[in-house]
Amino acid sequence: MLTTLDQQITWINHLVIQTNLYADQFLEANPNLPEFSRANKWEPVDAAEMKQFLALVLLMGIVRLPAIELYWSRKVLYRIPVFSSVMTRNRFQIILQFLHFHDNTKMPLPNDPEYDRLYKIRPVLDHLHERFQEVYEPRQAVCVDESLLLWKGRLIFRQYIPLKRARFGIKVYLCCESDGMARGSGGYCYRFKVYAGKEDPVNEVQPVLQAVGADNPSMSASEKMVLYLIAPLLHKGYHVYTDNWYSSLRLYLYLLEKQTLACGTVRENRGIPMELHGVKPGPGASTALCGDGKIVATKYHSTKMVHLLSTVHGHTEAPIPDRRRRGINKRPAVSTMYNRNMGGVDKQDQLIHPYDCARKSMKWTKKLFFHFFQVAAVNAFILSKSGDNSSQTFLSCLESVICSWLWPDNVPAVEENKIDDEVRLTARHFMFSIPATPSKANPQKACRVCTKMHKIRRDVRFHCPFCPSKPALCYPQCFMDYHTKFIYWQ
C-alpha cells in the first residue's frame, strides 16, 4: 500500500528479491537461450529501479496506448519522452517478464494439504489485506459485494457472472466503506477475499469463522463470506449492507446478536414472511411486516417487485416524484438507504476504471497484482482526502505518486521539449554549413533522407540548424522532402 516510507521499502524489497531470484532460476534452467533473447542481457533490479518500473505502469493506466512498445516509439503520433528518459523499452519489458512474488521452488504440490492456488501471489495479498485494516477504520456503514477482474485465459477458478461488465474473470469479495450521507466519500477497501474455487484446499475463511463463533455448517457459503469480511467489525455497532446473494433472515438475526445491524435486498425464499408472499402492492407502493420490533421485511413495487430485510430502519415512507406517471409516489426509507449505502464496491471500481493499468497478460498473477496495486492506490487516495487534501482528485494523487517514484530527489523542471517531427513541418528552415570542429575544418554528415529512404550513405556538408536534431540534408530535393512531407522516407 502507498503508505509510510518504511512500508514501501518492505514490500518493494520483497518484489526486488523475488524478481531477481526468479530471473536467476529462469536463466539457470534455460542456459541455451537464443542469441536475440532479452534475457541474455538481464541485470539484477534494485529498489529504486523497481519503484520507477511501478511508476511507469501507473502512468500507462493514465496515458493509454494499445501496445507497450508504443510508449517508446519515435513516431510523432505516439512519442512520450518520459518513458525513454527513465528506462529503455527492453529494460522495462525484461523486468515485466521476470516480475515475481513468491519462490516457485517452495510451492507445495497439488496433492499436499498445504497446497494453495494463490501461492504465487499470496505474500502480496496477505500484506495488503493486513495493511488495509491497520491504517484505517471505516465509518459506521459498510457494504459487502463482489468484483470481477477480467480474465479469459485458462484458470481453474475463473468465474462467469453474466451481470458483470467483464462476465469472465477472477472474482474478489470486498468489504468497502459506504458513501452513506457523506457524498464523495466511501469506497475504501477494508477487507477482501480472492475466490479460488469451491475445492480450494487452503480455507482461510474457516479459522476466522471459528474465532467469531460462526462456523455453523448449516450456514451457506454466501453467509459465511459476509461474516468473514466483517469479522473485525462485529460487536462495534456497524451497519452492513448486502445484496440478495448474501442476505438471509438467519444471517441478519445472527448479526443482531453480535450488535451489528444489517440491511439489504433478499430473495423471497430466504426470509420473507409467508404473509407477504401473496401481497401484490401497486406500482410505487410498498408493504411491510415487523417482527418483534427487531427486523422489518418490506415488499416494494419499483420497476419490479423488490424484497428487503432490515434491522437498521423501520417502515417509514417519503414522497418522491414519479416522472413516468407524472405523480407523487412514496418510497420506503429502507430502499433509499440501501441505494445510498450499497455503492462502496462500485465506487472502488469507478475510481480505478479510467486509469486501469492491468493489461492483458499471459500470467494471471501479474494482472491480479496490478489490480490490487491500484486498489492500494485508491485506498491511499481516500486516506489523503480525509486530511487537508479534501479537494484532491484521484488523478492528481496518482500524478504525485508517479513523480515522487520516478524522481525521488526532485522533479525535473518542465521544459518545452520540441520534437523533430513537429518543428520540421511548421517552423522556417534554412541551409547552413556544418560548423568546423577542432579536428575537422570541413566536417560532413550522412544525409538523413538518403539514409532513411534510399538506404545509402551520402555525406554532405550542409545541415538545418533550426531542427532540434540538426539533420544533414542534400540540397535541394532532400531538404524539401524533409520539411514538407510527413513521411519523408517514402
C-alpha positions in Angstrom: 0.0 0.0 0.0 1.1 3.5 -0.7 1.6 4.5 2.9 4.7 5.1 5.0 8.2 5.0 3.6 9.2 2.0 5.8 6.2 0.0 4.5 7.1 1.0 0.9 10.6 -0.2 1.3 9.5 -3.5 2.9 7.1 -4.7 0.1 9.2 -3.2 -2.7 12.3 -5.0 -1.4 10.2 -8.2 -1.4 9.4 -7.7 -5.1 13.1 -7.0 -5.8 14.2 -10.2 -4.1 11.6 -12.4 -5.7 12.1 -10.9 -9.2 15.9 -11.4 -9.1 15.5 -14.9 -7.7 13.1 -15.9 -10.4 15.4 -14.4 -13.1 18.3 -16.4 -11.8 16.2 -19.6 -11.7 15.0 -19.0 -15.3 18.5 -18.4 -16.6 19.8 -21.4 -14.8 17.0 -23.6 -16.2 17.5 -22.2 -19.8 21.2 -22.0 -20.5 20.8 -22.1 -24.3 18.6 -19.1 -24.9 18.5 -17.7 -28.5 21.1 -15.0 -29.1 18.5 -12.3 -29.6 16.6 -13.0 -26.3 16.4 -10.1 -23.9 17.0 -12.4 -21.0 20.7 -12.7 -22.1 21.2 -9.1 -21.0 19.4 -9.4 -17.6 20.9 -7.4 -14.8 19.5 -7.5 -11.2 17.0 -4.9 -10.4 17.2 -2.7 -7.2 14.5 -1.0 -5.1 14.9 2.4 -6.9 14.5 0.9 -10.3 11.6 -1.2 -9.2 9.8 1.9 -8.0 10.4 3.6 -11.4 9.1 0.5 -13.1 5.9 0.6 -11.0 5.5 4.3 -11.6 5.7 3.8 -15.3 3.0 1.0 -15.0 0.7 3.5 -13.2 1.4 6.1 -15.9 0.4 3.6 -18.6 -3.0 3.5 -17.0 -3.4 7.3 -17.3 -1.9 7.5 -20.9 -3.4 4.6 -22.7 -1.7 3.2 -25.8 -2.7 -0.1 -27.5 0.8 -1.8 -27.1 3.6 -1.4 -24.6 6.2 -0.9 -27.3 4.4 2.3 -28.5 5.4 4.1 -25.3 9.0 4.1 -26.6 8.0 4.8 -30.2 9.7 7.7 -32.0 6.7 8.4 -34.2 5.2 11.8 -33.6 1.8 10.2 -33.1 2.9 8.2 -30.1 6.0 9.8 -28.7 6.0 10.3 -24.9 9.6 11.3 -23.9 9.2 10.5 -20.2 9.3 6.7 -20.8 12.6 6.6 -22.7 14.1 9.1 -20.3 13.5 6.8 -17.3 14.4 3.4 -18.8 14.8 1.7 -22.1 12.0 -0.4 -23.6 14.0 -3.6 -23.4 14.7 -3.0 -19.7 11.1 -2.3 -18.9 10.0 -5.5 -20.7 12.6 -7.7 -19.1 11.6 -6.5 -15.7 7.9 -7.2 -16.6 8.9 -10.6 -17.8 10.7 -11.6 -14.6 8.3 -9.8 -12.2 7.6 -12.4 -9.5 6.1 -12.5 -6.0 6.9 -15.9 -4.4 9.6 -18.6 -4.7 8.5 -21.4 -7.1 10.8 -23.9 -5.5 8.9 -23.9 -2.2 5.5 -24.3 -3.8 3.6 -27.3 -2.3 2.5 -30.0 -4.8 -1.2 -30.2 -5.7 -1.7 -33.3 -3.6 -0.2 -31.6 -0.5 -2.8 -30.4 2.2 -0.9 -27.1 2.3 -1.3 -26.5 -1.5 -2.6 -23.0 -2.2 -3.9 -22.0 -5.6 -3.0 -18.4 -4.8 0.5 -19.3 -3.7 2.3 -17.3 -6.4 0.8 -14.1 -5.2 0.0 -14.9 -1.6 2.6 -12.6 0.0 1.2 -9.6 -1.8 -2.4 -10.4 -0.9 -1.6 -11.1 2.8 0.4 -7.9 3.1 -2.3 -5.7 1.6 -5.1 -7.4 3.5 -3.3 -6.7 6.8 -2.3 -3.1 5.9 -5.7 -2.1 4.7 -7.1 -2.9 8.2 -4.2 -1.4 10.1 -4.2 2.1 8.7 -7.9 2.9 8.6 -11.1 2.1 10.5 -14.2 2.6 8.3 -17.2 4.7 9.4 -20.4 3.2 10.6 -21.8 1.9 7.2 -20.0 -0.7 5.2 -21.2 -2.9 2.3 -20.2 -6.4 1.1 -20.2 -7.2 -2.6 -18.1 -8.9 -5.3 -16.0 -7.5 -8.1 -14.8 -9.3 -11.2 -11.4 -8.8 -12.8 -11.5 -9.6 -16.5 -9.6 -12.9 -17.3 -10.5 -15.1 -20.3 -7.5 -17.4 -20.1 -7.4 -20.9 -18.7 -7.8 -20.8 -14.9 -9.4 -23.4 -12.6 -11.2 -20.8 -10.5 -12.3 -18.5 -13.3 -15.8 -17.3 -12.8 -18.7 -16.5 -15.2 -21.0 -13.8 -13.9 -23.3 -12.5 -16.8 -24.4 -9.4 -14.9 -20.9 -8.1 -14.5 -19.3 -6.0 -17.2 -16.3 -8.4 -17.6 -18.5 -11.6 -17.4 -15.4 -13.9 -17.3 -12.7 -13.4 -14.7 -11.3 -13.7 -11.2 -13.9 -13.0 -8.5 -12.9 -10.9 -5.5 -15.2 -10.4 -2.5 -14.9 -7.0 -0.9 -15.9 -5.2 2.2 -15.8 -1.5 1.5 -16.9 1.7 3.3 -20.2 3.0 2.1 -20.9 6.5 0.8 -23.6 7.0 3.4 -24.7 10.5 4.0 -21.3 12.0 3.1 -21.3 12.2 -0.7 -17.9 11.9 -2.3 -16.5 9.7 0.4 -16.6 5.9 0.8 -15.0 3.2 -1.4 -12.2 2.3 1.0 -11.4 -1.4 0.7 -11.2 -2.7 4.3 -11.1 -6.5 3.7 -11.1 -8.7 0.7 -11.0 -12.4 -0.3 -10.0 -13.7 -3.8 -12.2 -16.6 -4.7 -10.0 -19.6 -5.6 -12.7 -22.2 -6.2 -15.1 -24.3 -4.2 -12.5 -27.0 -3.7 -9.6 -24.7 -2.8 -7.5 -26.7 -0.2 -6.5 -23.6 1.7 -9.6 -22.5 3.6 -8.6 -19.1 5.1 -12.2 -18.4 6.0 -12.8 -21.2 8.5 -10.3 -20.1 11.2 -11.9 -16.6 11.2 -15.4 -18.0 11.4 -14.3 -20.2 14.4 -12.9 -17.2 16.1 -16.3 -15.3 15.9 -18.3 -18.5 16.6 -19.9 -18.6 13.2 -18.6 -21.9 11.9 -22.1 -23.3 11.8 -22.3 -25.9 9.0 -25.9 -25.0 8.2 -24.8 -21.5 7.1 -24.5 -21.1 3.3 -21.2 -20.0 1.6 -22.5 -16.5 1.0 -23.5 -16.0 4.6 -20.1 -17.2 5.8 -18.4 -14.9 3.4 -20.2 -11.9 4.9 -19.1 -12.9 8.4 -15.5 -13.4 7.3 -15.3 -10.0 5.7 -16.8 -8.1 8.6 -15.4 -10.2 11.4 -13.2 -7.4 13.0 -16.3 -5.1 12.9 -18.6 -7.3 15.0 -19.8 -6.0 18.4 -19.0 -2.4 17.4 -22.4 -1.2 16.2 -21.7 -1.2 12.5 -24.3 -1.2 9.7 -23.8 -3.8 7.0 -25.4 -3.6 3.5 -25.7 -6.7 1.3 -27.4 -7.7 -1.9 -29.8 -10.6 -2.4 -27.0 -13.2 -2.9 -25.7 -12.7 0.6 -28.8 -11.6 2.6 -31.0 -14.0 4.6 -33.1 -13.8 7.8 -30.7 -16.3 9.5 -27.7 -14.1 8.8 -29.4 -10.9 9.9 -30.6 -12.4 13.2 -27.1 -13.7 13.9 -25.6 -10.3 13.2 -28.1 -8.7 15.5 -26.8 -11.0 18.3 -23.3 -9.6 17.6 -24.5 -5.9 18.0 -24.3 -5.4 14.2 -27.2 -4.2 12.2 -27.9 -5.1 8.5 -29.9 -4.1 5.6 -30.3 -5.4 2.0 -32.4 -6.9 -0.7 -33.3 -10.6 -0.2 -34.7 -13.4 -2.2 -38.3 -14.3 -1.4 -37.5 -17.7 -0.1 -34.7 -16.6 2.2 -36.6 -14.9 5.0 -39.6 -13.0 3.7 -42.7 -14.0 5.9 -45.4 -16.1 4.2 -47.9 -13.2 4.9 -46.1 -11.1 2.3 -45.8 -13.8 -0.4 -49.3 -13.3 -1.7 -49.3 -9.5 -1.3 -49.0 -7.5 -4.6 -48.7 -3.8 -3.9 -49.4 -1.4 -6.8 -46.7 0.4 -8.8 -44.8 2.7 -6.4 -46.4 1.2 -3.3 -44.9 -0.9 -0.5 -46.0 -3.2 2.2 -44.0 -4.1 5.4 -44.2 -6.5 8.3 -42.3 -6.0 11.5 -41.1 -8.9 13.6 -40.7 -8.4 17.4 -39.5 -4.9 16.7 -36.1 -6.2 15.6 -36.4 -6.9 11.9 -38.6 -5.4 9.2 -39.5 -7.2 5.9 -40.6 -4.9 3.1 -42.1 -5.6 -0.3 -41.8 -2.7 -2.7 -43.1 -2.4 -6.2 -40.5 -0.3 -8.0 -39.7 -1.1 -11.7 -40.1 -4.7 -10.5 -41.0 -6.3 -7.2 -38.2 -5.9 -4.6 -37.9 -7.6 -1.2 -35.9 -6.1 1.5 -34.9 -7.0 5.1 -33.5 -4.6 7.6 -32.6 -4.4 11.3 -31.5 -0.8 10.8 -34.6 1.0 9.6 -38.3 0.9 10.5 -41.0 1.1 7.9 -41.3 4.8 7.0 -42.0 6.3 3.6 -41.0 9.5 1.9 -42.7 11.1 -1.1 -40.7 11.1 -4.4 -41.8 12.5 -7.8 -42.7 9.8 -10.4 -41.8 11.2 -13.8 -43.2 8.4 -15.7 -46.6 8.7 -14.3 -46.4 12.4 -13.5 -47.4 12.0 -9.9 -46.0 11.5 -6.4 -45.1 8.1 -5.1 -43.9 7.1 -1.7 -40.6 5.2 -1.4 -39.8 3.3 1.8 -36.8 4.6 3.7 -35.1 1.2 3.7 -34.9 1.3 -0.2 -33.5 4.8 -0.1 -30.8 3.9 2.4 -29.9 0.7 0.6 -29.4 2.5 -2.7 -27.3 5.1 -0.9 -25.0 2.8 1.0 -24.6 -0.2 -1.3 -22.3 1.6 -3.8 -19.0 1.3 -1.9 -17.5 -1.5 -4.1 -18.8 0.2 -7.2 -17.1 3.4 -6.1 -13.8 1.5 -5.9 -14.3 0.2 -9.4 -15.3 3.6 -10.8 -12.1 5.2 -9.5 -9.9 2.5 -11.0 -11.6 2.1 -14.4 -10.4 5.3 -16.1 -6.8 4.7 -15.1 -6.7 0.9 -15.2 -3.1 -0.3 -15.7 -3.9 -4.0 -15.6 -3.2 -5.1 -19.2 -3.8 -8.4 -21.0 -1.2 -10.9 -19.8 -0.3 -14.5 -20.2 0.1 -14.8 -16.4 -3.0 -14.1 -14.2 -0.8 -13.4 -11.2 0.6 -10.2 -12.8 -2.8 -8.9 -13.8 -4.1 -9.6 -10.3 -1.1 -7.9 -8.8 -1.5 -4.7 -10.9 -5.2 -4.7 -10.0 -4.5 -4.8 -6.2 -1.7 -2.3 -6.7 -4.4 0.2 -7.9 -6.8 -0.8 -5.1 -4.0 0.2 -2.8 -3.6 3.5 -4.7 -7.4 4.2 -4.3 -7.2 3.5 -0.5 -4.2 5.8 -0.3 -6.2 8.5 -2.1 -9.1 8.1 0.2 -6.8 8.4 3.2 -5.3 11.6 1.8 -8.7 13.1 1.3 -9.5 12.6 4.9 -6.7 15.1 5.8 -6.1 18.5 4.3 -6.3 17.4 0.7 -10.1 17.2 0.5 -10.2 18.8 -2.9 -7.6 16.4 -4.4 -8.7 14.2 -7.3 -7.6 10.6 -7.8 -5.7 11.7 -11.0 -3.7 14.3 -9.1 -2.9 11.8 -6.4 -1.6 9.3 -9.0 0.5 12.1 -10.6 2.1 13.0 -7.3 2.9 9.3 -6.6 4.3 8.8 -10.1 6.5 11.9 -9.9 7.9 11.0 -6.4 8.7 7.5 -7.5 10.3 8.5 -10.9 12.3 11.3 -9.4 12.7 10.8 -5.6 15.1 13.7 -5.2 13.3 16.4 -7.2 11.0 16.6 -10.2 12.9 18.0 -13.2 12.0 21.4 -14.4 9.3 21.3 -17.1 10.8 22.5 -20.4 9.3 22.8 -23.8 10.7 19.6 -25.5 10.1 20.3 -29.2 10.0 17.2 -31.3 11.7 17.0 -34.6 8.6 15.9 -36.5 6.7 18.9 -35.1 9.3 21.5 -35.8 10.4 20.4 -39.3 6.8 20.7 -40.7 5.8 24.0 -39.0 8.9 26.3 -38.5 11.0 28.2 -41.0 14.2 26.4 -42.1 17.5 27.4 -43.9 20.6 25.6 -45.1 23.9 26.2 -43.3 27.3 24.7 -43.5 28.1 22.3 -40.7 30.4 24.2 -38.3 34.0 23.3 -38.1 35.4 21.3 -35.2 39.0 21.3 -33.7 39.7 18.1 -35.6 37.9 18.8 -38.9 37.9 22.0 -40.9 35.2 20.8 -43.3 33.1 18.2 -41.4 30.4 16.1 -43.1 27.4 14.0 -42.0 25.2 11.5 -43.8 22.1 12.9 -45.4 19.1 11.8 -43.3 16.7 11.4 -46.2 19.1 9.4 -48.3 19.9 7.1 -45.4 16.3 6.5 -44.5 14.7 6.4 -47.9 17.4 5.1 -50.3 19.3 3.1 -47.8 22.6 4.6 -48.9 25.1 6.8 -47.1 25.7 10.1 -48.8 27.9 12.6 -46.9 27.1 16.3 -47.2 28.5 19.5 -45.8 25.1 21.2 -45.1 22.5 20.8 -42.3 19.4 22.6 -40.9 20.3 24.1 -37.6 16.7 25.1 -37.0 15.6 21.5 -36.4 16.2 20.1 -32.9 18.4 17.2 -34.2 20.1 19.4 -36.9 19.9 16.8 -39.7 22.3 16.8 -42.6 20.4 17.1 -45.9 21.1 17.1 -49.6 20.1 20.3 -51.4 17.5 20.9 -52.8 15.4 17.7 -53.1 16.1 16.1 -49.7 15.9 19.4 -47.9 12.4 20.0 -49.5 11.2 16.4 -48.8 12.3 16.5 -45.2 10.5 19.8 -44.4 7.3 19.2 -46.4 6.4 15.5 -46.2 5.1 13.9 -43.0 6.5 10.6 -44.1 9.6 11.7 -45.9 11.2 8.3 -46.4 8.6 7.1 -48.9 
